[in-house]
Amino acid sequence: MTDTLRAVVDTNVTIQAADDLSVELLPSSTAVSAITVAELEVGIAAARSPVDQAALVARQEALISLAEVLPFDLACAKAFGRVAADLRAQGRKVSARSFDALIAATSIANGLPLFTLNPDDFRAIQELDLRPLSPPPG
């Protein structure tokens, strides 16, 4: 794990970390946006079988026990306006990236870098301290 950096991890990082992402690439103190929890809830609700659903619930419970969950509050809502403007200026539809934009706004509002496996989803967001991760080989 990296030093004592406190950071937000994107939803894709939380999913990959549960599988095979090298934990030494991650900050020692991680937080997730409440939006990530919501995004994971969508996956749980859409699970194809009770076995898949149980595995997803276990993954989410482990995540919540290990990471601070940052609420989406007034500061996040205000940051979201700036994030949406940045995305629109780049010709990107905010609705298509709504979860990502809300997670970025949470990171910005809390003054924390965002670790992600999908940096292209966030590159147009000027205020964001983006920390791309490389996916594990294979």
Secondary structure by P-SEA (a helix, b strand, c coil): cccbbbbbbcaaaaaaaaccccccccccbbbbcaaaaaaaaaaaaacccaaaaaaaaaaaaaaaacbbbbcccaaaaaaaaaaaaaaaaaccccccaaaaaaaaaaaaaacbbbbcccccccccccccbbbbbbcccc
